[in-house]
Amino acid sequence: MKTLIVSVITLLTVGQFATAQAYNSCAAKSEITEKVAVEHRNDSTGVTKIVYEERKVQHTDTHGNASGNQYDLAVDGAFEGQTIVVLQFYTSGFDFEAPKAALKEKGFSVYRFSNVAPSPKELEEALSKACQLWVISTNTQMLNDEHAEIIKKFFYSGKGVYLWGDNDPYHADANFLAKKLLGVSMSGYYEGAQNVSFKTDSTNYGMQKDHLITTGLEFVYEGITISKMDDPNKVLKPLIWSTDGNVVTAIYEDQGQRLILDGGFTRLFYAWDNAGTGRYVKNAAAWLVNYERFGELVLGEELKN
């Protein structure tokens, strides 16, 4: 007696129908699988039966990540009407258009200050209409203590903060704010430029598997020249370890507050089409919007019950 697979039928995921939720059904799954209906036939009896099996999706991009927005963390348009304020102080060859287009897929608009810091009053007004703040540092500190107090209030209210730095010395404002908010910083100069997969017990580099931010990501680009996290009080959780074994990206999540500290802002513009960057950016914003805390307040109208 033997069993033959005579047909395979892919089942649609729940997330394709459940439009009232912010996340796709694959949320917090890095390796994407799908249920398929497999028809087995017993040659001896001629009886057939359907068995449902989990199988890895076959359609992937050139880097090995599952292909399609249905494998991002958030459904398209989930956060329509939400605004991300971006303070972009490093602009050499970098216009933020690629991240902006990716974020738009999930409903986010971008309000960007470029090269020069806004006044504290302008920043406070912009943040009053925002769900999160991204700061992209340069080698000179552009923000002052008054800015920091406004950002601290914003962060303590549960709004997300993403602090981007890079190799020494391109992390001035990231460090200024990270020290103010959490007592952490970044430093170093490492030439990475590699794609990494999951960190395991036998490797000292890779990314955290099955986090909401790493949904649909089996491979991600670490950045070109990058820095590492300095976390003396261990308040951060590593998310990506670069190929030198140091943490290049870490997250903070406590008391309803969320922050990402990243030592590789080159991912945002250099080799944008390398492994996983677009999905990573979308997932990071979808996590920082803090849907678990704010619920329908941050959802687009079409997704509200």
N, C-alpha and C positions, 0 to 999 in steps of 0.2 A: 504494500500500500504506500502510495506517495501523494504528496500534496503539491499542486501546481498553482502558481499565481497566474491567472489568466487575464486580469484587468486591474488597473489602478485608477481610482477616481479621487481627485483632490477635493476635500471639503472646504467650503468657505469658512474663514475664521469668524468667531463671534463679533470681533471688532468691526467687521465690514457691515454689520447690521445695527449694532448698538451705538447709534450716533449720539446718544445722550451722555456719553462718557468722554472724559478728556483723553484717556490713554487708549492706545491700541491693545488688543488682547495679548500681545507678546511682551507687554511691559515687564521689565526686569529680567528678560531672557536674552542673553547675548547670542547664544546659538539658537537660531530660529528653526523650529520644527513645525510640521503641520500634520494633522490627522488625515490619513488616506484610507479609503475603503478598498480592501484587497479581497478579491474573490478567489477562494480556494476550492479546488475540485479533488475529490477522492476518486482515484482511477478505479479502485476496486468496486465501489458502490455507485459511482456516478453522481453522488450527492455533492452539491456545492454549498458553500456558506460564505458569508461576508464577515471578515475580521477587520477591525479598525486598528491601524498601527501608526505610531509616531515616527515620522521620517524627516530628516533634515531637508529643508527646501533646496531645490535644485538650481533655481535661478539666482545667481550671484553676480556681483560686479567684478571688475578685473582684479580686485584685491582680495576677493573671497568673502565679502560681506553680503548678506541677503539683500537682494535688489528690490526696491520699491518702498514708497513712503508708508505703506501699511506696516512696515517693520521698524519705523521710528517709534520713539516713546509715545508721542502725542499724535492724535489724529489731525489731519490737515484742517486748519481753520479753528482749532480748539480754543485758541486764546485771542480770537478776533476782538479788536478794540483795546488790547493791552499794549503799552508802550515801554520800550527799553531805552533808557537814557545812556548814551555812550559818551564818555570823556576820552577822546582819542588824541593822545599827546605824541605818539610816534606815528608819523605819516609818510615816511620815505618809501615811495613805491607802493603805498597801501591806502586805498580809497574806501575800504569797508564795503564795497558793493557786493562782493560774493557772500559774506556773512549776512548782509542785509536781505539779499534775495532768498537765502535759505530760511531765515527767520520769518519772512513774510509768508512762507508756506504754512506755518503754524498759526498765522494770524497776527504776529507781532509787528508793530511799526517801530521805527528807530528814530529817535531824536538825538542828533549828534552834535557835540561841540568838538571842534577840530583845532589842534595846535595850541590854542590859548584857553586857559580855564575861564569858565563863566564867573561872574561875581557870586558871592555867597547867596545873595538874594535871587539871582537868576537860577542858580542851582536848586535852591529850595523850591522855587516855583515849578521848575521842570520835574523835580522828584515828586511833587504833590500829585502829578498826573501819571506817574510811572509805577510799574510793577517790579522793576529791577534796575540796577545800575551796573554798567560795565566800565571799568577804568583800564585803559591801555597806556602803560607807562612809557616814558622816554628816560633819558639819562639825567634829566634835571627835574627837581621837584616843582610842580606847578600849583599844587594845592596848599592851603594853609590851615591853621587850627580851626578857623571858623568854618571852612568847608568840611573839615573832619567831624565837627560836632553835628552838622546837618546830616552827614552821611551816617554817623553813628545812630542818630535818632531814627533815620530811615531803616537801617539794619535792625535795630531793636524792635521795630514795629512788625517785623516778619517779612519785610521786602528783601528780595535777593540781591546779593552783591557778587560780582565777578571781578577779581583783581588779576590783571594780566601783566606779567613782566617777561623778561627774557634774560639772556646772558648779561653778566656784569658789563656795564653799569646800568642797563636798561630796565630798571625796576624801581625807580625812585619813588613814584607815588604809590605803587603797589606795596612797597615796604612801609612807607609812611602810614598808610591806612591800615595795613595788616597788623602793624605794631599797636596802633591805636585801638583797633577792634578786638584783637585776639592775642596780642603779644607774640606774633610769629613774623617770619620774614623769609626772603629767598636770597640766594647768593650763588656764585660760581659761573664757570664758563666751560661747557662741555659740548663738543661737536657730536650731535646725535644723528639726525637725518635717516632714521630707520623706522620701519613699521614694526610694531610690537603686537603680540597676541596676548593671551592670558598669563598672568603670573601664577606659577605653580610652586609647590614645595621644592621642586628641583631647579627652579630658575630664580634669579634675583631681579628680573625685569618683566614688564608686561603690564596689563591692566586688571582691575578688579572685575571679575566675572559676575554677571547677573545683578548689577546695580541698575537703578532706573536710568542713570546717565549712559550706561554702556549697553542699553537695549539695542539689539540688532548689530552689535559691533563685535566681530571676532578679530579684527585687525584695525589698528589706529596708528597714525603718523605721530611721532614724538616731537617733531619740530627740528630745526637745523641746529643752531647754537642755543643752548638752553641752560637754565639754572636749576638749583635744587632747593627743597624746602628746609628751613631751619625752624624746628618746632620743639623748643626746650621743654615745654610742659605737656606735650603729647595731646593737644586739643584737636588736632586735625586727623582725618582718616585718609590714608593714601588711596588715590584712585588710579594713577598711572605712574609706574616706575620706569625711568628711562634706561637705556641699554648700558649705562654705567652703574646700574643698581641703586641709584638715588631716586627719590620721589620728585617728579617734575610737576605733578598735578595732585592737589589734595582738596578735600571738602570739609566743611564744618556744618554740622547739623545738631542743634541742641536748643531746647526751649522755644521751638517753633521758628528758629532762625536758620538761614541757609546762606552759605558763602562758598565760593570756589577760589582757590589761589593757584595760579598757573604760571610756570616758568618758561613757557614756550609760545609766546604770541605769534611767532613766525608761522604757526599753523594756519593763522587767519588769512594769510595772503600768499605765502610762498608754497608752491606745490599744493594749491587748494584742492586739486583733484586727487591728491594722494589718499591713502587708506583712511576712510571713515570720517574725514574732517567735517563735511557738510552735515552728516547725521549727528556727529558729536556736538556740534554747535547747536543744532535744533534740540537735541536731548537736554543739553545743559540749560538752555533757556526754559524749557518745559519743566525742568526740576526746580529752577530758581523761582519760578512764578509761585511756587508753594501752594499748589492746588490742594494738597492734603490739609492745609490750614485754612485757606480762604474759600474753597469749594466753588459754588456758583458765582461768587463775586468776581472771579477772574475768567469765567467761561464766556465764549462768544454766545450771542443771543440764540443762535440756532441749536446750541447744545444744552441750553437750560431747560429744566423740566417744566 
